[in-house]
Amino acid sequence: MMEYRVRTKRSDEWVEKYKGAQVADVMVNLVINGECRILKPDGKPLAVFLPGAAKDLSETMFPEFSRIRMRTDNRGYASGSTRVKRNPNDTRSRTIPVMSSVIGYMDPSKAKPVCRLTAFNAREVERWDKLQPTFKRIGELLRDNVPERYQAQMDVVNRTNPDWIIKDTPFTTITVNNTYPTGIHTDKGDLDEGYSTLAVFRRGFYTGGWLTFPQYGVAADMQDGDVLLMDAHEWHGNTPMICQCREKLRDPGHYCSPGLKEHPGKYVSPERVSIVSYYRTQMEKCETQEVEEKKWIKERDKRNFKAAGVESAN
């Protein structure tokens, strides 16, 4: 495996100027497309690129992940936009909507202060089971290629109630992004001492979409079945994805009329599904699913009584 050590790093002041923006080609000094390990100036691992490491899963897994198409306006800088309030009555700011779905298990939030299944897991038990080979493969790749970070994550996994661990993996949670280039951002809520992973399944033709660490000027041109093990606490994002008709992609289902005319019946809509697997920081504190569900019922009833102007449920 080739190994590179980046020598320079753009300043944090530079990031302040560009965070949330799309990565521009001029921010990239090196595009990697072969198996390699990238080290930071201090020798710590920035990323390990494993081309084709999940290629054998693509035929069966791409259709399953492609169907996961939830839209959200709560992705922060990753959406490629800044948060704004759409009207004075909004209680929170919002970003432009993107097709980004969280599946697996979640730790407490302000809106729901208990550990919980995601909506996908609650509704789609059989579909969730079909996705497991992908998560298991990615976990094995993390174990084999970044063993020290894998073990640090497993130490926390072993202290976590198994109700919240994706079986036979070091992960609790998965984000599935479909055909949109992320803005420059860092991942929030995943384990500091652990490591994140990115797998890509793709169809059709497009250029760009490079996963880039702009402070270091390094990008990975990820093809179908490629896997990137990465320090997601470093600033990262994608270059624009460009269809053959030269339009920028932000959603699946884009049909390019020049392509249809030139290749009638053969055009495949460009689609890039990225699967981000990680451990949510607060999951170690979770009790069993049964206990957490009872806690939520109690909290929900408390909120309902408060909304009705009743001080107590007694």
N, C-alpha and C positions, 0 to 999 in steps of 0.2 A: 504494500500500500504506500503510495506517495505521501509525503508529509511536507507541509508548508508552514512556515511561521511568519505571520504578518509583522511588519516592523513598525508601522506607524498607526496612529489612531486619530481620527478627526475629533475635535474638541467637543465637549458637552455644550458649549455655546453654539457650535455649528448645528447640533441636534435640535436645540431649542428653536432654531430658525426653520428647520425642515420637518419636525415631527408632525405626523398626520398626513404629510404629502406623499404622493407617489414617488417611488424611486426613479430617478432619471438615469439614462445610460451613462452620463458623464460622472456619476457617482461610483461607477464600477471600473476597477482596474484589472481584475482577474475574474474570468468566468471558468468555473470548474465543471467538467463533464465526464471525468473519470474518477475511479475510486481513490479517495484521498482523506487525509486528516489535516485539519486546519488548526493551528495553535495561535493563541494570542501572544502579544509581545512578552508576557511573563511566563509563557510555556504552558498555560492552562488550555484545555481543549475548547475551541470555539465551536467546531462542528466536525462531524465525520460524514462523508458523502458515500453512499452505497448504491451505485446505479444498478437497477434491475433486481434488487434484493427481494422485492415482492412481486416481480413480474408474473410469476406462475400463478398468483392469486387473482390477477386482473380480470380474467374472463368471467369468473364467478362473482367476484367482489364488486367490480365497477357497477353493474346494474343495481346492486343492493344499496351501495352508498349514494348513487345518483338519485335514488328515490327520496333521500332525506333532504327535504327542501323547505326548511322553516326560515322565515324572513325576520330580521330583527333590526331595530334602530337604536341598539344599545351596545355597539361595538367600539365606541371611542375612536382613538386614533387609527385603529386597525381598519375602520371603514373607509379610510381615505378622505375623511372630512372632519370638521370640528363640531363639537356639540353646540346646539342652539335651542332656545325655547321657541316653539312654533307659534305660541300665543301667550299672552300674559297669564292665563289660567293654568298653564302647564306646571305640574309639580316637579318635573325633572326635565333636563335638557335631552335632546335627541340628535342622532346622527342621520345621515342618509341611509335608507334601508339597504341591507345586503343579505345575501343568502348564506347564513351562518347558523348552524344548528349545534346545540350542546346536548350530548347524550351521555348516558352513564349515571353517575351520582354527583350530587352537589352538596357543598357545605353550607352553613347558615348564611343568610343574607338579611338585609334590613327588611325586605318585603316578606320573607319567610324565614324566621330565625330558628330553623331546625335543619338537620341533615335530611336529605330526601332523594327519591328517584326523580330523574328528569321526566318530563311529560312523555317523551318517546319511550322510555323504559316502562312507564306505567301502562301505556297503551299497546306497545308492539313487542311483546315478549318473544314471539317466534322469530321476528325479524332481528331482534337483538341477538338471539342465539346464532343466527346465520353469520353475523359479523365477527364472531369470536376468533376464527383462524387468523384474521388480519391483526388483531390486537396481540395475540399470542406470538406471532411472527415478529412483530415490532419489538415486543419485550425481549425476545431472544436475541435480536440484533443489538439492542442496548446492552444486554448482559455481556455479549461477546466482544463488543467494540469499545465500550466505555465502562469497564467493570467497576472502577472505583465510584463513579456516580451512580451506577446501577445499585451497588451494594448500599450506598448511603440512602438511596430511596427505599430499598427493601427493608432496611432497618426500621424505617417509619411504617412501611406497609405491615411489618410483623407486629407492630404495636397498635394497629388499627383493626377495628372489628371487621371480620371478613364479609359482613353484609355489604360493605361499601367498596370492596376491592373487585375489580374485573378479574375473574378466575384465571389463575396461572399467569398473571401479569403483574408488573409494578405500578399499574395505573388505576385511577378511580374514575377518570373523566375523559371524554373525547369531544373535540370540536371538529365539525365537518363543514368546510367552506366549499362553496360551489361557484366556480367561474367568476371570481372577482379578485382583483389585485389588492392586497392589503396596503394601507398607508404605513409609514414608518412608525413603529410602535414597539413596546416591550410587553411581554405577556404578564398578566396580573393574576395572583392567586395560586400559582403553581409553586411547588416546593423549591426553595432556594438551593438546597444541597443536592437536589435531584437533577434530572435532565429531561428535556422535552424531545419529542420526536415528530417528524413530518413525513408522511407517505403520500405519494401522488398516484392517482389513476386518471388517465386522460384519454379522450377520443377526439377525432377530427383534427383539423389543421389550424394552428395559430402560431405566432411567434411571440417572444417575450415571456412575461410571467416569471422571470428569474427570481428566486428567493435570494435576497441580498442582505448583507450586513454592511450598511452604507458607511458606518464609521471606519470600517476596515477596508472598504472597497472590494469586497469579495462577494461573488454571486454563484449560485448553483442553477444550472439550466436543467430542471427536473423533468424527466420523461416518464412515460407510463411504467409504473412499478418501481420507481426510484424511492429511496428512503434517505432522509437526512436526520441525523442525531445532532441536537443543537442546544446551545445555551440560549434559551428564549428570553433571558433577562438582559441580553444585549439587544440594541436597537436593530430591528429587521423589518423588511417589507418587500413588496414585489414591484418589478418594472411593469409597465402596462402590457396587457395581453392584446395582441393585434390580429384580427381575422384577416383572411386572404383578400377580403374586399377593403382592407385598410381601416375598418371601423374598430374602435376599442370595445372590448368585451367587459361586461359587468354582470352578466346573467347567462345561464345555460339557455339553450333553445334559440340561439342566434342563427338565422338563415341568411346566407350571403347570396344575393341574387346573381352576381357574376358566376359564382360557383355552380349554381343550379343550371344556368344556361350552358356552361362549358361541360358539365358532367351530369346530365339529367339522370335522376334515379340513383346516383352514386354519392351525392353530397352528404357528409356526416356533420351535423352541427358540432362546432368546437365546444368541448367541455373539459374542465379541469377540476377534479375533486381532490381536495387536500384533507388529510386526516391527521389531526394533531392529538397526540396521546400524552397524558400527564397525570400527576398526582396533585389533587387540590389540598392546599396547605392545612386547612382546618379539619380535614376528615379524621385525623387521629383522635379528635375529641368526641367523635360521634358515638352514641350508644347504639343498641340494636335498631333495626328498622322498625320493629314493633314499638319500642319505647319512644323513638323519635316521632312516629305517627301519633301516638297518644299525646305527646307534648304539643304537636301541631293542632290537634283537635281542641285542646285546652286553650291554646293561644288564640285560635280562630274564634272560639266561643267568647273569650274575653273581649276581643275586638268588636264582635257583633253586639254584645251588650253595651259596650261603650258608645258605639254608633247609635244605638237605640236610646241612649241617655240613661241606661240602667247601671248603677255602680257595681253591682255584684250579681253573680249567677245563682246565689243562694236563695 
